[in-house]
Amino acid sequence: MLTTLLRDRSRPSELLSAAVVLAVLALAFLLGQRASPLWLGLLLAAVGGLLLLARPALGLFALVLAALLLPVEIGTGTEVRLNPVTLLIPAVAALWLLDQMRRGRIRVVASAANRPLLLFLAAGLLSLLVGRATWDSTVPVSNSFLLVQLAQWAIFAFSALAFWLTANLIPDEKSLWRLTALFLLVGGGVALVRLVPGLGGWVGQFTTIAFVRASFWVLLAGLAGGQLLWNDRLSTGWRLFLAGALLASLVYAFVQQQEAASNWVGLAAVGGVLVWLRFPRLRGPIVALFLILAAIGVIFPTVYNFAGGDEEWFESGGSRLALIGRVIDVTLRNPVTGLGPAAYRPYANMTPLVYEHIFWVDPRISSHNNYVDLFAHGGLLGLLLFFWFAAEIARLGARLRQRYPAGLAAAYVNGVLAVGAGSLVIMLLADWILPFVYNIGFPGFQASVLVWLFLGGFVSLERVFHENV
């Protein structure tokens, strides 16, 4: 009978259920014999793995929770420290692949965005190989530097995997809403709790560094704003909650963290795109008002003073230009394919950096600009491929706006378009979307990966539309 069951491919759920039960019993027996936190962790990991093998889409929900609520760091023996998200992404991808093989087929949802993203990853590997082959022997590096470079490329690869996982694992609009609702409930809920005096520090013990990263606030504002402006089926409770989450975002960006320009610049970009998309009749008056205020000299001084004025420019703005200049200068050694992932720091640190009266003997340089970083990591080739990918996402979003004029899907599409625009803006101010391993790195990746995760929803919605036509 067992042989017959194994040969019967029409009963995969029974096989998985039996496997889960047997595995849990076996691990429970082992845990009883050798009880310890390690064995308990192994038991939970094994059960979770079996659940994800049965339903890989649950991995996306686990990724959101891990990115926001698991403040755990894992040492690697190098300057790079990992976290649960960096382990979950390849694990979920592997389980999804196993599930495809179990079903007797491997199918990847087609999208115009796939080609530039694949080529971007390939260009990163090419840059690594060329950079290693042409390395200047006078530039010292540690014995583990290759691992650091691979970690930098892994940030690119895991971001792409997050995009593809949502594209392939979300089967319908309802599932996409559930994933969005989970992020809004957890992210928005924590954002609201942080406003309560005395609770900010307490809640920080149970949340990750994602809540102090600009990419998280851009995503929260975009998704919440999109739902409020386009989803006419939202209940009153949801509307009040999302309005509160938006208020928390504004307070954090414009009041509590006013000195961190990335937050309020990103939220301003998101808000501007949402208004532009939702109220087309206001576009003309908005442009006219902007031009008038710019002409009479109101906009620039107001924004400059709000950002901190001359003092902030000296401490941050001007010094960033000096850092950017150094990174571009060393990258011109090979502008086509760049120096390789994470390779610009050893080159840029070779000579002291001077800015005004400040003299850095050992500068530990980061450009604090994602586009400059991408140029250094992968040269003009990598940078152009990234722009190609961004253009394909914008085109896909424009098509989806025509196909979904109202409702839940319209709210998602317009909200994520605003998130994408805000992300491109804050990339000018730091490595928020593809973190530099030496700067924002894997801790900040816990926030940036969520942007990639929800961008993948565009591909899922496109597939759903074609299936329903």
N, C-alpha and C positions, 0 to 999 in steps of 0.2 A: 504493500500500500504506500509506503514511503517513497519507493521508486516511482510509482505512478504520480504521486503528488509532485515530486521534483520535476518530472517531465511535463507536467501540465502547466503551461505558461499562462493559461487563462486565470490562474489563481495566485497572482503575485502577492495580494494583500494577506492571504492566509499564511503564506510562507514568511512574510515580514513579521506578522503578528507572532507566529511561533518563534521566530528568531529573537524578537524582542523579549518575550517571556523567558526563554531559555537563558539568554544573556543576562537578564536581570537576576534570575535565580542563581546563576553561577557566580556572578559578581557579589551578590548578597552573601553567599556562602563564604567567599574569600574575605569579604569585609568583616564578617563575624569572626573568622579565624585570626585576622591580623588588622584589627581596628586601628585606624590612624587618619588624620586629615588628608594625607596623600591618597590613601585607598578610597576615602570618601570622594575626593576630587576625581579620581579615576572612574569610580562608579557613575558619578553624575555626567562626566564627559562621555562615557560609553553609552549611557542611556540617551543623552542628547544626540550623539552621533547616529544612533539607530533611528531616533525620531526624525532627524533631518534626512536620513536615507529614505525613509518612507515618504516624507513630505519636505523636499528640499526648499520649498518656498518659505518655510518657517525660518530658514537661515537668515532671510532678510530682516525679519522682525528681531531675531537675536542680535543681528549686527547693530540695529538702531539702539537696542537696550544696552549692549556692550559699549557702544561709542559714547553713551551718555551716563551710564550708571556703574561702570566697572573701573574704578580708579586704581588699576593694577599695572605695575611696570615690571618688565622681565629683562634682566641683564643679559648682555651678549658677550661680555669680555672686551668690548670696544666702547667708543664714545656713543654708540647707538643703543638705545633702550627700546624694546618692543612693548606691545600691550595686547590685550585679548583680541582687539579688532584685527590686528595684523596676522593673527593666527586663524581667526574665523573666516576671513575672506578666502584664502586658498582652500581651507577645509570645506566650506560650502560649495566652492567651485568643483572640488573633487567629488563631493557627494552628488552634485547635480550631474556630473559626467557619468558616475556609476549608475545613477538612476536612468540616464539615457541609454546606457549599454544594457541595463536590465530590460528595458522596453524594446530592445533590438534595433535601436536607431539613434543616431546622434544628429540632432537638428539645432542649428543656430539661427535665430530670427534675423532675416536679411534687413540691412539698413544702409543707407548711403553714408552714415557716420562710421561704419565699421572699418572701411578701408583706410581713411586717414588715421584712425586710432591705432590700427594694427601697424601701419607704416611708422607712426610716431614711436611705438615701442621698438620696432626693428631699428629705427634710426638711433635710438638710445644705445642699443647694443653695438651698433656699428661705431658710434662715437667712443664707446668704451674701448673697443678693440683698437681703433686708430689712435686714441689718446695714449693707451698703454704702449703701442708700438713706437710712437714718436716721443715718448716721455723724455724730458730734459733731465739728464742724469745728475745735474747739479741741484735739482729740486728734491729735498729729502721727504720721504713718506714713511709711515709706520709699516710694520709687517702685516698689519690687519687692514691696510688701506683698501685692498681689493674688496674685502667684505663690506667696507663702508660704501664703496662705489656700487656694489650689487644691491645694497640696502637702498641707495638712492633710486636705482632703476626699479627696485621693488615697489617704491612709492608710486611710480608711474604705472607699473603693471597692476598693482592692487586697486588703484583708482579706476583703471580701465575694466578690471574684473567686476568691480562694484557696479559699474554702468551696465555691463553685459548681463550680470546676474538679474538685475531688475528687469531688463529687456526680455529675458528668456523665462523667468520664473513667475512673473505676474500674469495670470491668465485673463483677467477681466477688470472692469472698472471698479467693481466692489472690492476686490483684493487690493487694488491700488489705493482706494479710499481707506481701507483698514490700515495699510502701511502708513499713509499720511496721517491718519488720526492718531496712531500710536506715537509718532514723532511729535505731533502737536500737543497731545496730552502730557507726555513726559517732559518735552522741552519747554512747552508753555507753562506747565504746572510748576516746574522748578524755577523758571524765570519769575513767576508770580511770588513764589515763596521767598525768593531772594530779596524781594522788595520789603518784606516784613522785618522791622528792626530786630536785631538779635538772632535772626534765623539764617542770615546769609552765610556766616561762618560755619554754622552747624550743618546746613545742607551741603556745603562744599566738601565735607568729609565723605559724602556718599555719591558724589558726582565726579565726572572726569574734567580734564582741563578744557574740554570742548566748549564749556559755558563761558570761557573768557577768550574765545577766538572769534574774530570778525565773521568768518564764514558761517558759523552757527547762527549768529544773529541775522545775517542776510537771509539764510534759509528759513528761519522762523518767521521773519517779517514777510517774506515773499509768499510762503504757503498760507499763512494766516490771512494776509491781505487778499490773496487770490480767492480764498473761500468766502470771505466777507463780501467781496465785490461781485462775484459771479454765481455763487451757489445759492439760488433762491429757495432751496429745500432745507437749508440749515434751520435747526430748531432755535428757539430763543435762548436756551441754555448754551448751545454751542456758540451763538453769536456773542453773548456776553463773555464767555470764556476767551474766545479769540480776540475780542476787543481788549480784554485785560492783558493777554499775551503781547499784543501789539503795544499797548501802553508800557508794559514792562520793558520791551525792547527799546522804546524811545527814551525812557528814563535812564536805562543803562547806557545807551550810546550818547545821548545829548547832555546828560547831567552827571551821572556817576563816573563815566569814563570819557569825559569831554576831551581830555588831553590825548586820547588814542583816536586819531583821525580816521583810521580804517573803519571803526564802528559806525560813526555817524555819516561818513561819506558813503559807505556801503548802503546804509538804510535810506539815505537821501536818494541814491540811485534807484533802489528798489521802489521806493514810493513814487518817484518821478515816472518810472516805466509803467507802474500799475495805473496811475492817473492817465497817462498818455494812451494806454490801451483801452481803458474803460470808458473814457469820456472824450471821444474824438472831436466833439464840437469845441472843446476847450483848448485844443492844440494851437490854433491860431492866436487866441488871446494870450496863452502862456508864452509862446515864442515872442510875441510883440512886447509883453511886459518884461521878459528877460532882456531883450535887446535894449529897451529903454533904460532899465536899471543899470545895465552894463555901460551904456553910453554916458550916463550922468555920473558914473564912478561910484555906484553904491555896492554892487555885488562883490567885487574883489576885496575892497577894504573890510566889508562885513565878514566875509568868510575867513579872510586872513587873520583878523583880530579874534574871531571865535576859535580859530585853530591854535591861538597862543601868541600870535604876532611875532615880533622880531626875536624875542627870547626863545620861543619854540623853534623858529627857523634856524637859529644859530645852533641849538642843541640837537635838533633832529633833521630838519630839512636840508641845510647846507652840508652837514656831515654825510647824509645819505647820498648826495650828489658826488661827494668825494669817493665814497665806497663804490658807487656805480661806475665812476670813471676808472677806478682801479680794475674792476672786474672786466669791463669792456676792453681795457688796454691789454690785459694778459690774454684775453680770449682771441684777440686779433692774431695771435700766434697761429690759429687755425680757425678762421671765421666760418668755414663751410660746415664742418662737422663738430666744431667746438672742441673743448678739452676733454670731454668725457664726463659722465655723471659724477658730481661732487668734486671734480678735479680742480676747480678754479681756486679753492682755498689754499692748497699748498703753494700754487704759483703766486697768488696774490699776497701771501704772507712773507714772501722772500725778502722784501724790502720794507722799511718803516713807512708809515703813512702820516702825512702832514696835513692838518686842516686848521686854518687860521693859526692860533698860537699853540694848538694841541699837537703833540708828537707821540704817535703810537709806535713803540719799538716792535711789539709783537701784536699786530692789529686783529688777528682772528676774524678775517673779513667775511661778511655776508652782504650781498647787494641790497637786501630788503626790497627787492623788486622781482616779481615772478617772471616777468618777460626777460629781464636781463639774466636771471638765473637760467631760464630755458635756452637762451642764446649761448651761455657759457657751457651748459651741460651738453647740448646737442647742436650748436651752431645755427646758422641760418636755416639749415635743413630741418632740424627739429622744431624751430620756431614757426616756420611756414606750415609744417604739418599740423601743429597745434592750431594755428589760425584756420586751416582748412577744416579741421574737426569742428571748431567753434562755428564756422560759417554753415556747416551741414546741420548742426543742432539748431541754429537760428532759422534755416530754411524749413526744417522739419516742424519747428514750433509754429511758423507762419502757416504751413499747410494744416496743422492740427487746429489752429484757430478758426480756419474756414470750415473744417469738418465738425467741430464741436463749438457751436456758437453760444451755448448756454448749458447750465447744469454743473454737475460735479466735475466732469472731464474738462469743461471750459475753465472752471476755477483752477484746476490743477495746471492746465497748459499755460494760462496767463500768469499764474503765480510763479511757475518754474521759469518761464521766460524772463520775468523780473529778477529771479534769483540768478539766472545766467548772466544777465546784464550787470547786476551788482557784483557778481564774482569777477567779471572781467575788469571792473573798475578797481576793486580792492587789490587785484593782482599788481596794480601799479604801486601800491603802498607797502607790500610785503609778500612773502611766498605763501599766501593763504590757501591757494587751490591745489598747487603741486609743491608741497613743502620741501625746502632745502634741508637735507638730513642733519646738517650742523646747526640749523637755526630753529625754525618752527618744528621741523622733523616729525617723527612718529607720534609724539604727544599731540601736536596740532592736527595730524592726519586724522585723528578721531573726529574732528569737526569737518575737515575738507572732504572726507570720503562720503559723508552724508549728502553733500551736494552732487557728487557723481552718482550716488545711488538713485536720487530722485530725477536726475537728468535721464537716466535709463528708462524712466517711466514713459518718456516720449515714444520710444521705440515700441514699448508694450502697447500704448494706445493706438499707434499706427497699425500694428498687427490686428488688434481688436476691431478696428474700423474696417479693414479689408475682409476680415472673417465674417462680418455682419452685413457686408454689402451684397 
